[in-house]
């Protein structure tokens, strides 16, 4: 049964003696040179998953905000969600199987899941703009074809676009047309309908600067602008077309969030509203430099979440409160928890998130908008279509923020004044094995290595309004440190001291992380 798959695997996509790899928070992600066999096998796995679910599955080739030499792959389930957790283990097992045991592992997966090989399959394949992506996409296509799967090659797309295409295909057009044009048309039409004919309102101006991280987001934003017309005025920098442009190189949402400074090309802006997306356009970060002082100010995923939640609450004026739930880090956890509510708003601080509406909520919103003269209901119905509910989508989220700022008549300074953040700092500590760190309580308490949480607690007590959390990265062998305190200097110092403890107790590699400047 697996003869062709094994033959092609041995001859063209052998694993050899490459070290083991793990399906993490965002799939497999590492140096692109090490991924050929992984891609081939994920093509096969996607076909099996499609047969089991009797629906289209997505395969996205990207390493998101990682450096350009890296790449990765993640599977997208039928509703646009991350791969079911039990299948993450199957993916890891298949990726690490010895070449001469490939047929055995495939048999085990098929039998354990009760997969009927006679059933049809359908797999969307998308990729970002990395130099390695075409080669790795071919490995996935080879895997799909080796087990006679059906391929829909989406070509270069943002990660959110691929999720969108999968959902549209599986809902038979009810969510939208399964094409790039359908994606642009649905969101842009809703955006323009929401804000009306006047793009200016109060202190809001439709002008903004867009940092495309030298990745697919810049390319797709240019295409999007042809649908948006004069409803927004945008200057795109870091579009990947200039000599020396490097994907995520001193630019992009992750750079802005971690470094807390403007990206390359926007350092000298004053007062302009600026937006950065990451390499695959699923994270978004707002920022500006003060007109007078030039001081940098960032509005991250937390700011976006509160802006959206407050505005939705205003439209749904019968709501009495906004409940808050905590889950472990990762969009897959946030997305599932958000689905417990009629309207779920979730954003990670890194700018990755979206809003999900239950079927009942959507039906009620549309029925009310159609049967009444309520402007609020009509605006909410348009806003639902601005949002890409399938996954965090930097461009859709940006247009959502622009819609709300326009409705409020707010400048970006007005938005920032809505509440005062405590100064904070994020850091990375490189370790030999991120799995030595384990956590509990939605990743707010460290379990192992023993004694680390006590050390963190002792450090936190030294700083006014101090808090600090550490967790293993889902994508690389680093431990992520977050700290906050009453001043930026104290937040930096707390992060630095916690980082030293992590380095000492969790097997730090190389020199400790230097103190932030």
Order of alpha helices (4+ residues) and beta strands (2+ residues): alpha-beta-alpha-beta-beta-alpha-alpha-beta-alpha-beta-alpha-alpha-beta-alpha-beta-alpha-beta-beta-beta-alpha-alpha-beta-beta-alpha-alpha-alpha-alpha-beta-beta-beta-alpha-beta-beta-alpha
